[in-house]
């Protein structure tokens, strides 16, 4: 039994599912994004682990990007989609009488979609803060842990979209988020779904360190209601976004071709055989993608979970 603790529930019953060369990750980021990530890795390999208790998939040792890393990634086209189904769904749970806190609010795209009593954002990017404040939003450049120490049980809604998977200590992050929430309030989190097609994407550098520190299944999201004073109200999977259609097709075709040739799905597959199969999959996806139009029942790559914080019980 390994003694690497889960970074969510801190259980020691974790198992290694894959060992990955850090040099191969570094090369992927350099070739595909033009971003240098050597400084974030301190060991020649990292392990992908799964917790037997909560099911969280995480990488160890941790390698998490800083502000400079994200500034570099944001130069890429389509790094961040402004139109998000999770924003539309989450806005249904916000009322005009609510005080709302968004962690990692960026320039305030979600704030534009809601009507509430007050909106507070937490953000580290100087550029995003400047844009958000120009829209009249109240933004603090501080961690949720520091904010929670001064704002216990202040908000009706605490939310974060595509943030949790970047956090090195999600257990502490969630504890602080819940601390800010009033009893009966809503906690809303959107993450990439490990139950979607992205779990089978080879060489998907944006789904590994130093970008993503964790991977989340529905099972793990539901487990949060056992670990914290929460109950699940809604789990919403977005439909496949038009921008991801060829990505989805290529991944499915690659997985099926790999199955025919007995190739297991691996996080990194840069061998000649894998590259040939992937190039073939891309070609087939371009031919078949027009036939996928209008099929909104295909699950996309993001999931939103809405929790309610338990009411206080009298002793």
HUQUI-V136029 format. One record per backbone hydrogen bond with DSSP energy under -0.5 kcal/mol. CO is the residue of the C=O (numbers start at 1). NH is the residue of the N-H. If there is no record, write none. Layout:
BEGIN
co-><CO	CO>
nh-><NH	NH>
END
This chain:
BEGIN
co-><3	6	7	11	12	13	14	15	18	20	21	22	23	24	25	26	27	28	29	29	29	30	35	37	38	44	44	46	47	47	48	48	49	50	51	56	56	57	58	60	63	66	67	68	69	70	72	73	76	82	84	84	85	86	87	88	89	90	91	95	98	98	98	99	99	100	101	102	102	105	105	108	110	110	111	118	119	120	121	122	122	125	126	127	128	129	130	131	132	132	133	137	138	140	140	143	144	145	146	147	147	151	155	156	157	158	159	160	160	163	164	165	165	169	170	171	172	173	174	175	176	178	179	180	180	182	185	186	186	187	188	189	190	190	191	192	192	193	196	197	198	200	201	203	204	205	208	208	210	211	213	215	216	217	218	219	220	221	222	223	223	224	228	229	231	234	235	236	236	238	241	242	244	245	246	247	248	249	250	251	252	253	254	255	256	257	258	259	262	267	267	271	272	273	274	275	276	277	278	279	280	281	282	283	284	285	288	289	290	292	294	295	298	301	302	303	304	305	305	306	306	307	308	309>
nh-><5	10	171	6	14	52	2	50	48	46	25	26	27	28	29	30	31	32	33	34	35	34	37	40	41	22	23	20	49	60	17	18	58	15	55	51	58	215	49	47	210	70	71	72	73	74	75	76	79	84	87	88	89	90	91	92	92	93	94	98	100	117	118	156	157	120	159	105	122	108	109	112	113	114	114	100	138	102	140	104	105	129	130	131	132	133	134	135	135	137	136	139	121	123	142	147	148	149	150	150	151	154	182	186	101	188	103	162	190	166	167	213	214	173	174	175	176	177	178	179	180	181	153	154	155	185	309	158	188	307	160	305	162	163	303	194	216	196	199	200	201	202	204	205	207	208	211	212	65	213	59	57	194	221	222	223	224	224	225	226	227	228	230	310	308	306	237	238	304	300	244	245	248	249	250	251	252	253	254	255	256	257	258	259	260	261	263	262	264	203	204	275	276	277	278	279	280	281	282	283	284	285	286	287	288	289	291	292	293	295	296	298	240	193	238	191	236	189	307	233	234	187	231	184>
END
